[in-house]
């Protein structure tokens, strides 16, 4: 496939439900990041049955000229988390239905991205896009070191609110084949073992901030998780400039104990773990 520019190889999807005030902030941040690139932007809207439907529609219509497609869906599950997962899977299915696309970015409607997100993405794609072990990008970081420019290569699962995966990941992980059968199970758990057979590139300073603090996914005990994102994002905004450099600068990331540096010698161990998990998941699906 020939691409005139790197930006021809990826698209962006925003999934939303009933938070129009947050959705507008996220759309604005994406448009700033995209600048004058001709990147396809999709909106996947799970329509609510409450008073926010008209407000959300107004926001979507306000920016509709910037969207390639607005996909309207209905909620399928009782759990908000399951409905979000369903929307993410729909976003990936729509994104990769364009056969020219090799990478798909999916954002929740409360994830405002950094204005250099596309520069960061394109730098990573240019360097790692042809590497078989490259699984995608997690845009979040909780690190707060002012000298922590660049990115790390980690064996880790996916950051649901803001991430990118490759078409290879979409196919090899089983998402493309089983996307309609893994819910209401968590889809991120379904693909985690495959992601860890390679690496997710993670910026050392967060490329998104979650404005939905204390929302669907959080309670008071986990607020620090998202506050760390905010602090890291603030540091990025303080130090970024037109000459921002994007280079590997491996540091320890404090998401979870199992977020570890990618080392090739450990790959066989993770492949075995993935094959075992893959067998268990497939058996559960068919049962």
LINBEL-V875259 format. One record per helix or strand. SS is the DSSP state (H for helix, E for strand). FROM is the first residue (numbers start at 1). TO is the last residue. Records with the same first field share a line. If there is no record, write none. Layout:
SS = FROM-TO, FROM-TO
This chain:
H = 6-9, 20-34, 52-62, 64-66, 80-97, 117-128, 167-172, 175-178, 187-195, 220-239, 264-286
E = 10-16, 41-46, 69-73, 103-108, 111-113, 134-138, 151-155, 162-166, 199-203, 208-210, 248-248, 260-261
